[in-house]
Amino acid sequence: MEFPNIDDVYTLLSDKLESWLEQAITLLPNIVVAFLIAIGFGLLAKIVGKWVGKLMRRTFESRQIAGLLTSIIKAVIVVAGIFIALDFVGLSGTVTSLLAGAGIVGLAIGFAFQDMTENFIAGVAMGIRKPFDIGDVIEADGVFGNVKEINLRNTLVETFYGQLEVIPNKILFRNILTNYSYLGYRRIEVPVGISYADDVEKAAEVITEAMREKDYVIKKDETAVYAEGFGDSSINLLLWFWIRYPGDPGFMVVRHDAVVTVKRVLEENDILIPFPIRTLDFNSKGSDNLDNMLTSASKSKHSKAQENPDSPSLDKSEEGDGVDE
């Protein structure tokens, strides 16, 4: 095996280094300009970041979302400056490779953390759209309570049972969400049944007048009682009225007072809230009731007694009557 001559190796390396040095000297002005471009974009990102940060904090109540969007804008400016600087030096191929690599890495991260990424994007979208704020009463996917905290990946809701529920943002973003605090008012419905013998119009009138006198009732002109239908033992009525929600007194206190008021008003006006009434039918075709059957049995018994007065089945009262006669 022949080893290359040391002089030839030295000459080759020397020529290569001289070539690199010549290229570096030639590109030195471009390198300086590229370096200045990178520094300039870094300063620009800092200045724009401060201005955008103030704007974002005014726009979004969530500081996390405001900080995230500000950081994204700053990062975009810095990366753009780096790419421009590399292209200015003549490393356009490097820029293309970096972009392709960033795309592949981003795609891989998206597939690997699909669930996390979806929650993250949903959190950002909700922060921009603002379907609810901290302190609002919401209901979604079986969770009903007050919003305590809004994060980029999940939302914390304190239920009215005193439990803290952590809801992924994608669930709130995909499913139907009810915000009870958005309009500031809510309707309460109270069902009640009255006897068939009572006057429906009178019952509706006295209940409506009593509820309109309540301080917690708003939209008093829309307070009304409607006949809902015919029940098994009563005519079913439905009272509805509006309250401020959330507000004071609370929902449960108001509904309790409404039920008590309806019962008191009906009693004062001698209107009956009936108990369930059942009619027993002993015929398979539904034509005979217990009263008819007892009457028929009694008549049958007396007719047998008249036909056979000496029968031992006679009761004592009948035997006594026979002796008196």
C-alpha positions, 0 to 999 in steps of 0.5 A: 500500500502506497502512502501519498507524498507528504508534500502533495498532501500539504500542497492540497490542504494549502490550496484548499485553505487559500481558496476558503480564505479567498472566498471568506475575504470576498464574502466578508462584506456580505457576512458583515451585512448579514450579521447586521441584518440578523441584529436588526431583525432581533432589535425589531422583534424586541420593539414589535414585541413590546408594542404587540404585547401591550395590544394583546393584553388589552385585547385578550383577558388571558395573559397566557394567550397574549404572551403566546401570540406575542412570542409567536410574532417575535419568533417569526420576525427573528426567523425571517431575519435569519433566513434573509441573512443566510440568503444574503450570504449565498446559503440559499440551499441552507435556507431551503433545507432548514424550511424543509426540515422545519416542516417535517419536524412540525408534522412529526410533532403534530402527529405525536402530540395530536391531542395536546396540539388540538387542545392548544389550538382550541384554547387559542381559538377560544381566547380569540373568540371569547365564548366565556370569561372567568366567573361565568356560569357555563354548561358543557358535556355534563359539567355545570358550574363557574369558570375558575381558570382558562388555560391554553390546554384546559379550562377549570370549572367549579361545579355547584357540588363543590368539585373542580372539573378540568375540561380539555379545551377541545371538548368546549370548542367542539360541543354545544356550550351554554353560557348562562352569564352572557345575557344576564337573565334566565327564565324559571319554570314551575309546574303545578296542577289544580283540580278539575273542579277549579277555574283555570283562568282564576288560578292563572290570574292569582298566581301571576299577580302574586309573582309580579309583586316579587322584587326578584322578578324582572320583565314582569309583563312576561310573567305568565301561567299557561295550561300545559295539559290534562293530567291523570288527576289534575289540570297541569299549569306552567308558571314562568318568570324571569330573574337576573342570573347570576344574581342575588337572590340565587336560582335555588332560593328564587325557585323555592320561594316561587313554589311556596308562593304558588302553594300559599296563593292557591290555598288562600283562593280555595283552589285545590292541588289534588293528590293522585287519584286512581280508579281500579278496574277489574274487568279485562275489557275495562267496563266494570269498576269496583263499585259496580261489582260490589253492587252486583255481588250484594244483589246476588246475595240478597236474591239467593237469600230470598230463594233459600231462606233456610240456608245456613249462609244467612248472616245473623242480622237476616236471621234476627229479622226473620225471628222478629217477623 
